[in-house]
């Protein structure tokens, strides 16, 4: 089973963005985001903000703008 951090990494690749850019878009430091990804430790509200910063929506899955679900 793919965990939330892995899904976020997949979405970053598919959206052609870096961890640094995602951190900037979500209003946090790159180091803070990296720690959360390493620990796979997200509050739902934080995770939703990251998903939205990627231009995606959060359901049970991450839904990319083209409709693909991760």
N, C-alpha and C positions, 0 to 999 in steps of 0.2 A: 504494500500500500504506500502511496506517495504522501509524504507529510506536507504540512503547510509551507515550510521553508522551501522544499523541493518544488512545489507548485509555483511559488513566487519566483524562483530562479528560472523555471521554464517560461513563465509569462514575461520576465525581463528579456530573455533571449528572443522570444517571438515578437516583442515590442521594440526590439533593437535599442535597449537602454542598459545603462550600467548601474551598478549598485550606488555609485557616487551620485549619478543623476537622480536616481529614485530617492535617495536620502535628501537631496536638495528639494525635490518636488514635494516631499512629504514633511519638510520642515524639521529635519533632524540631522545629526552628524552622521557621516559615513561610518564612523567607528561604532556608534550606537546601533545603527541598522545592522552592521556586520555581526555584532554580538547577538542581536535578536535572531538573526538567521542561523548562526552557529548553534545557539541553544534551542532553536525552534520554539521560541517563547514569545508569543504575541497575544495581546488582548484583542478581542474581536474588533473593537473600534479602531485600534491601531492597524490591524490587518486590512480592514476595509479601507482605511485612508491610503495605505500602500497600493492596494488594488486600484483604487480610483486614480491615484497619481500615475498609474500605468495606462490610464485611459480605458480600463476594463470595469466590469461590474462584478460584484460578489453575490453569488447565490450559495448553493452548496459547493459549486465548482467555480473556478475563475472562468468567466466568459469573455473571450477576446472580441474586439469589435467586429470581426468577421463571423462571429457566432460559434466558433470552435470552443469547446469546453475542455478544460484541463482538470 
